Amino acid sequence: MLKLITLHTIDRIFQGVSSPLGAMEKMLYLNCLVHHFRPLEATESNAVAFDIAKSEIPNFVSYERQFLELEKAGLVEVLPFTIHFINHWGATIDRTQLGKSKSGFLGDLPVENAEQLKKELLENDYMYEMLAMKHRLNRNEYNKLIDMFIAEQMAVSKKYYNMNDCLKHLMFWIPLQKNRMPNEKKSIKILGEQ
């Protein structure tokens, strides 16, 4: 993807901002674009807006002011847990160089359907162990959360560009949804009842 985002593209992005940006804000924006687009192939599904989790940005607090300036300029949206990068590059890149991408909620993931993705997430013991320790989940709760995750992502036609993208989303999604899980009603037994 980096080959398609040229200096002309960057210049057009910075010319179209709604408020002037300083050198630090521009450098931060460019660093984030390079970080995101470097591993991605030049496909239609990779040339879209994207999110970077605040936890992925080392020492995020020291860049918070620059991100707010980028938001004021209309280049990003600062959300509670992520920074959303608005697609300002799409209009200026050479779209004839983009390969065709797969459609559907799985995006370019190397899985064929939602059931296969669900199976991979349920069988990912490392992910389960990490989330279980971090959020005090048992296997049954984890399985229910995976069911909810898959159903929700299908409902909104969320695209994942690789398994790493999907796993990162799941890691941020689980703590937000854990408290919203329907509680199983436990039956109270009186002493001596079977």
Secondary structure as GFF3:
##gff-version 3
##sequence-region A 1 194
A	DSSP	alpha_helix	7	15	.	.	.	ID=ss1
A	DSSP	alpha_helix	23	37	.	.	.	ID=ss2
A	DSSP	three_ten_helix	44	46	.	.	.	ID=ss3
A	DSSP	beta_strand	50	53	.	.	.	ID=ss4
A	DSSP	three_ten_helix	54	56	.	.	.	ID=ss5
A	DSSP	three_ten_helix	60	63	.	.	.	ID=ss6
A	DSSP	alpha_helix	64	72	.	.	.	ID=ss7
A	DSSP	beta_strand	76	78	.	.	.	ID=ss8
A	DSSP	beta_strand	82	85	.	.	.	ID=ss9
A	DSSP	three_ten_helix	95	97	.	.	.	ID=ss10
A	DSSP	alpha_helix	114	123	.	.	.	ID=ss11
A	DSSP	alpha_helix	125	135	.	.	.	ID=ss12
A	DSSP	alpha_helix	139	155	.	.	.	ID=ss13
A	DSSP	alpha_helix	163	178	.	.	.	ID=ss14
###
